[in-house]
């Protein structure tokens, strides 16, 4: 039963984790967003009363 032989698949697993842990994180961390978030105004909005005629 060849699927029980770990020799070829252990190297594939090791190499794939090596790629995931060394190549991909710098690429992901170098990603920048096109629009940087701006600070919101910290003052509360004043809610006035509505003067709608409720007929």
C-alpha positions as CSV (number, residue, x, y, z in Angstrom):
1,X,0.0,0.0,0.0
2,X,2.0,3.0,-1.2
3,X,-0.1,5.6,0.6
4,X,1.3,4.4,3.9
5,X,4.9,5.2,2.8
6,X,5.6,8.6,4.3
7,X,8.9,9.2,2.5
8,X,7.6,11.1,-0.6
9,X,4.8,12.9,1.2
10,X,6.8,14.1,4.2
11,X,9.1,16.1,1.9
12,X,6.1,17.6,0.1
13,X,4.6,18.6,3.4
14,X,7.9,20.0,4.7
15,X,8.6,22.0,1.5
16,X,5.0,23.4,1.4
17,X,5.2,24.6,5.0
18,X,8.6,26.1,4.2
19,X,7.1,28.0,1.4
20,X,4.1,29.1,3.5
21,X,6.2,30.3,6.4
22,X,9.0,32.0,4.4
23,X,7.7,33.3,1.1
24,X,4.1,34.2,1.7
25,X,4.2,36.3,5.0
26,X,6.5,39.0,3.6
27,X,4.2,39.3,0.5
28,X,1.1,39.5,2.7
29,X,2.6,42.0,5.1
30,X,3.8,44.2,2.2
31,X,0.2,44.7,1.0
32,X,-1.1,48.2,1.4
33,X,-4.6,49.4,1.2
34,X,-5.5,52.0,-1.5
35,X,-7.4,54.2,1.0
36,X,-5.9,54.7,4.4
37,X,-8.6,55.1,7.1
38,X,-9.2,58.6,8.4
39,X,-10.0,59.5,12.0
40,X,-13.6,60.0,12.7
41,X,-14.9,63.1,14.6
42,X,-15.2,62.1,18.2
43,X,-18.0,64.6,19.0
44,X,-21.5,63.3,19.4
45,X,-24.0,64.3,16.7
46,X,-26.7,66.5,18.0
47,X,-30.1,65.0,17.4
48,X,-32.7,67.7,17.1
49,X,-36.4,67.1,17.4
50,X,-38.4,66.4,14.2
51,X,-41.1,68.8,13.5
52,X,-43.1,66.6,11.0
53,X,-46.8,67.0,11.0
54,X,-48.2,63.6,12.0
55,X,-51.8,63.8,10.7
